[in-house]
């Protein structure tokens, strides 16, 4: 039986009452502070001031704990809007916001679908908004938007981590590479790249995300309007 369906142990008179919600909340706090490496059943038990074995009555493994953490954050991903385009935009932006609030989420998104109750509720909202779209196109459309959002947040999170590791933000890093790029472009071997780097607008992450999402939604609209 999956963890979302498995009953919790009966309440007992113990010094520190437990529940899956408390366990997951403590794990999320650890991950928010220090990343996924800070999450283990032992460390969560320490944070809750209980013995690790008590947690196994609620959660069988670290994998179950991670599934519950991801589903708990899906409660923050609530797509809204009138029509499929607004709902898909909301899905992408809410996913990005959640990953910015919980950086570790970027490492766990993707792969097999999330099937917890909060993830299913989010999915139901999105699929319902696509009710006018051919049924065979619905999942590819949702998958395309999810892939875009996940790819974008992973890139942004990687930039955050690089900044912390090097002590240089993106602008300082770019400035440090400026002389090298000038020398390289002066050879004439990369004229297209040189034009874009020198002449194109340098957009921040917010603008880059929204423009790319517009391109994707425009393409989806053109395809399903045929």
FENLINPE-V351288 format. One record per residue. N is the residue number from 1. SS is DSSP state (a for helix, b for strand, c for the rest). PHI is phi in radians with two decimals (NA if undefined). PSI is psi in whole degrees, 0 to 359 (* if undefined). Layout:
n->N ss->SS phi->PHI psi->PSI
n->N ss->SS phi->PHI psi->PSI
//
This chain:
n->1 ss->c phi->NA psi->133
n->2 ss->c phi->-1.19 psi->155
n->3 ss->c phi->-1.06 psi->329
n->4 ss->c phi->-1.23 psi->337
n->5 ss->c phi->-1.73 psi->343
n->6 ss->c phi->-1.33 psi->127
n->7 ss->c phi->-1.09 psi->149
n->8 ss->c phi->-1.37 psi->158
n->9 ss->c phi->-1.06 psi->154
n->10 ss->c phi->-1.13 psi->150
n->11 ss->c phi->-1.12 psi->137
n->12 ss->c phi->-2.29 psi->152
n->13 ss->c phi->-1.28 psi->92
n->14 ss->c phi->-2.19 psi->160
n->15 ss->c phi->-1.03 psi->323
n->16 ss->c phi->-2.23 psi->95
n->17 ss->c phi->-1.03 psi->144
n->18 ss->c phi->-2.11 psi->162
n->19 ss->c phi->-2.75 psi->162
n->20 ss->a phi->-1.05 psi->322
n->21 ss->a phi->-1.04 psi->315
n->22 ss->a phi->-1.11 psi->319
n->23 ss->a phi->-1.10 psi->313
n->24 ss->a phi->-1.16 psi->319
n->25 ss->a phi->-1.08 psi->319
n->26 ss->a phi->-1.14 psi->320
n->27 ss->a phi->-1.12 psi->319
n->28 ss->a phi->-1.11 psi->320
n->29 ss->a phi->-1.10 psi->320
n->30 ss->a phi->-1.12 psi->315
n->31 ss->a phi->-1.18 psi->320
n->32 ss->a phi->-1.07 psi->323
n->33 ss->a phi->-1.39 psi->318
n->34 ss->a phi->-2.39 psi->13
n->35 ss->c phi->1.47 psi->176
n->36 ss->a phi->-1.16 psi->335
n->37 ss->a phi->-1.11 psi->340
n->38 ss->a phi->-1.47 psi->358
n->39 ss->c phi->-1.81 psi->121
n->40 ss->c phi->-2.68 psi->162
n->41 ss->a phi->-1.09 psi->325
n->42 ss->a phi->-1.14 psi->315
n->43 ss->a phi->-1.19 psi->323
n->44 ss->a phi->-1.14 psi->319
n->45 ss->a phi->-1.07 psi->319
n->46 ss->a phi->-1.08 psi->317
n->47 ss->a phi->-1.09 psi->328
n->48 ss->a phi->-1.61 psi->358
n->49 ss->c phi->1.04 psi->45
n->50 ss->c phi->-2.31 psi->168
n->51 ss->c phi->-1.37 psi->144
n->52 ss->a phi->-0.97 psi->324
n->53 ss->a phi->-1.09 psi->336
n->54 ss->a phi->-1.15 psi->331
n->55 ss->a phi->-1.19 psi->333
n->56 ss->c phi->-1.22 psi->347
n->57 ss->c phi->-1.28 psi->343
n->58 ss->c phi->-1.93 psi->325
n->59 ss->c phi->-2.41 psi->129
n->60 ss->c phi->-1.46 psi->337
n->61 ss->c phi->-2.78 psi->168
n->62 ss->a phi->-1.12 psi->326
n->63 ss->a phi->-1.06 psi->317
n->64 ss->a phi->-1.11 psi->320
n->65 ss->a phi->-1.08 psi->317
n->66 ss->a phi->-1.11 psi->319
n->67 ss->a phi->-1.04 psi->317
n->68 ss->a phi->-1.19 psi->323
n->69 ss->a phi->-1.10 psi->314
n->70 ss->a phi->-1.10 psi->318
n->71 ss->a phi->-1.18 psi->324
n->72 ss->a phi->-1.07 psi->320
n->73 ss->a phi->-1.22 psi->332
n->74 ss->a phi->-1.09 psi->341
n->75 ss->c phi->-1.11 psi->339
n->76 ss->c phi->-1.53 psi->351
n->77 ss->c phi->-1.78 psi->90
n->78 ss->c phi->-2.11 psi->91
n->79 ss->c phi->-1.10 psi->139
n->80 ss->c phi->-2.40 psi->166
n->81 ss->c phi->2.40 psi->164
n->82 ss->c phi->-1.70 psi->115
n->83 ss->c phi->1.59 psi->160
n->84 ss->a phi->-1.12 psi->325
n->85 ss->a phi->-1.15 psi->315
n->86 ss->a phi->-1.13 psi->322
n->87 ss->a phi->-1.19 psi->319
n->88 ss->a phi->-1.15 psi->321
n->89 ss->a phi->-1.08 psi->316
n->90 ss->a phi->-1.09 psi->320
n->91 ss->a phi->-1.03 psi->311
n->92 ss->a phi->-1.12 psi->315
n->93 ss->a phi->-1.22 psi->323
n->94 ss->a phi->-1.20 psi->322
n->95 ss->a phi->-1.10 psi->316
n->96 ss->a phi->-1.09 psi->315
n->97 ss->a phi->-1.08 psi->317
n->98 ss->a phi->-1.08 psi->320
n->99 ss->a phi->-1.23 psi->331
n->100 ss->a phi->-1.26 psi->325
n->101 ss->a phi->-1.30 psi->327
n->102 ss->c phi->-2.25 psi->84
n->103 ss->c phi->-0.97 psi->326
n->104 ss->c phi->-1.10 psi->338
n->105 ss->a phi->-1.04 psi->326
n->106 ss->a phi->-1.05 psi->333
n->107 ss->a phi->-1.39 psi->345
n->108 ss->a phi->-1.96 psi->349
n->109 ss->c phi->-1.36 psi->155
n->110 ss->c phi->1.67 psi->184
n->111 ss->c phi->1.25 psi->217
n->112 ss->c phi->-1.20 psi->149
n->113 ss->c phi->-1.06 psi->147
n->114 ss->c phi->-1.40 psi->131
n->115 ss->c phi->-2.09 psi->15
n->116 ss->c phi->-1.24 psi->167
n->117 ss->a phi->-1.08 psi->322
n->118 ss->a phi->-1.25 psi->321
n->119 ss->a phi->-1.14 psi->320
n->120 ss->a phi->-1.14 psi->322
n->121 ss->a phi->-1.12 psi->319
n->122 ss->a phi->-1.10 psi->316
n->123 ss->a phi->-1.10 psi->322
n->124 ss->a phi->-1.09 psi->318
n->125 ss->a phi->-1.07 psi->316
n->126 ss->a phi->-1.18 psi->312
n->127 ss->a phi->-1.13 psi->322
n->128 ss->a phi->-1.09 psi->323
n->129 ss->a phi->-1.17 psi->337
n->130 ss->c phi->-1.66 psi->21
n->131 ss->c phi->-1.04 psi->333
n->132 ss->c phi->-1.47 psi->353
n->133 ss->c phi->-1.53 psi->147
n->134 ss->c phi->-0.90 psi->133
n->135 ss->a phi->-1.00 psi->327
n->136 ss->a phi->-1.27 psi->344
n->137 ss->a phi->-1.65 psi->345
n->138 ss->a phi->-1.06 psi->306
n->139 ss->a phi->-1.17 psi->320
n->140 ss->a phi->-1.05 psi->322
n->141 ss->a phi->-1.12 psi->311
n->142 ss->a phi->-1.09 psi->319
n->143 ss->a phi->-1.10 psi->322
n->144 ss->a phi->-1.13 psi->316
n->145 ss->a phi->-1.19 psi->318
n->146 ss->a phi->-1.08 psi->318
n->147 ss->a phi->-1.10 psi->319
n->148 ss->a phi->-1.09 psi->310
n->149 ss->a phi->-1.10 psi->316
n->150 ss->a phi->-1.15 psi->317
n->151 ss->a phi->-1.08 psi->319
n->152 ss->a phi->-1.15 psi->314
n->153 ss->a phi->-1.22 psi->327
n->154 ss->a phi->-1.14 psi->321
n->155 ss->a phi->-1.12 psi->317
n->156 ss->a phi->-1.17 psi->320
n->157 ss->a phi->-1.16 psi->321
n->158 ss->a phi->-1.06 psi->322
n->159 ss->a phi->-1.13 psi->318
n->160 ss->a phi->-1.03 psi->315
n->161 ss->a phi->-1.16 psi->321
n->162 ss->a phi->-1.12 psi->321
n->163 ss->a phi->-1.09 psi->317
n->164 ss->a phi->-1.16 psi->321
n->165 ss->a phi->-1.24 psi->324
n->166 ss->a phi->-1.74 psi->341
n->167 ss->c phi->1.35 psi->7
n->168 ss->c phi->-2.03 psi->130
n->169 ss->c phi->-1.35 psi->178
n->170 ss->a phi->-1.06 psi->319
n->171 ss->a phi->-1.14 psi->318
n->172 ss->a phi->-1.15 psi->322
n->173 ss->a phi->-1.13 psi->316
n->174 ss->a phi->-1.08 psi->318
n->175 ss->a phi->-1.10 psi->324
n->176 ss->a phi->-1.17 psi->334
n->177 ss->a phi->-1.64 psi->354
n->178 ss->a phi->-0.92 psi->308
n->179 ss->a phi->-1.02 psi->320
n->180 ss->a phi->-1.09 psi->314
n->181 ss->a phi->-1.14 psi->320
n->182 ss->a phi->-1.04 psi->316
n->183 ss->a phi->-1.12 psi->319
n->184 ss->a phi->-1.19 psi->315
n->185 ss->a phi->-1.18 psi->332
n->186 ss->a phi->-1.13 psi->342
n->187 ss->c phi->-1.27 psi->342
n->188 ss->c phi->1.40 psi->8
n->189 ss->c phi->-1.39 psi->339
n->190 ss->c phi->-2.28 psi->63
n->191 ss->a phi->-1.14 psi->322
n->192 ss->a phi->-1.15 psi->314
n->193 ss->a phi->-1.10 psi->318
n->194 ss->a phi->-1.04 psi->319
n->195 ss->a phi->-1.10 psi->315
n->196 ss->a phi->-1.15 psi->313
n->197 ss->a phi->-1.09 psi->320
n->198 ss->a phi->-1.42 psi->324
n->199 ss->a phi->-1.90 psi->334
n->200 ss->c phi->-1.31 psi->153
n->201 ss->c phi->-1.14 psi->138
n->202 ss->c phi->-1.66 psi->103
n->203 ss->c phi->-1.58 psi->149
n->204 ss->c phi->-1.39 psi->177
n->205 ss->a phi->-1.08 psi->322
n->206 ss->a phi->-1.11 psi->311
n->207 ss->a phi->-1.14 psi->319
n->208 ss->a phi->-1.05 psi->316
n->209 ss->a phi->-1.10 psi->314
n->210 ss->a phi->-1.24 psi->322
n->211 ss->a phi->-1.18 psi->316
n->212 ss->a phi->-1.07 psi->321
n->213 ss->a phi->-1.14 psi->322
n->214 ss->a phi->-1.06 psi->316
n->215 ss->a phi->-0.99 psi->314
n->216 ss->a phi->-1.13 psi->313
n->217 ss->a phi->-1.15 psi->323
n->218 ss->a phi->-1.07 psi->318
n->219 ss->a phi->-1.15 psi->320
n->220 ss->a phi->-1.10 psi->316
n->221 ss->a phi->-1.09 psi->318
n->222 ss->a phi->-1.11 psi->321
n->223 ss->a phi->-1.23 psi->315
n->224 ss->a phi->-1.41 psi->351
n->225 ss->c phi->-1.54 psi->356
n->226 ss->c phi->-1.07 psi->*
//
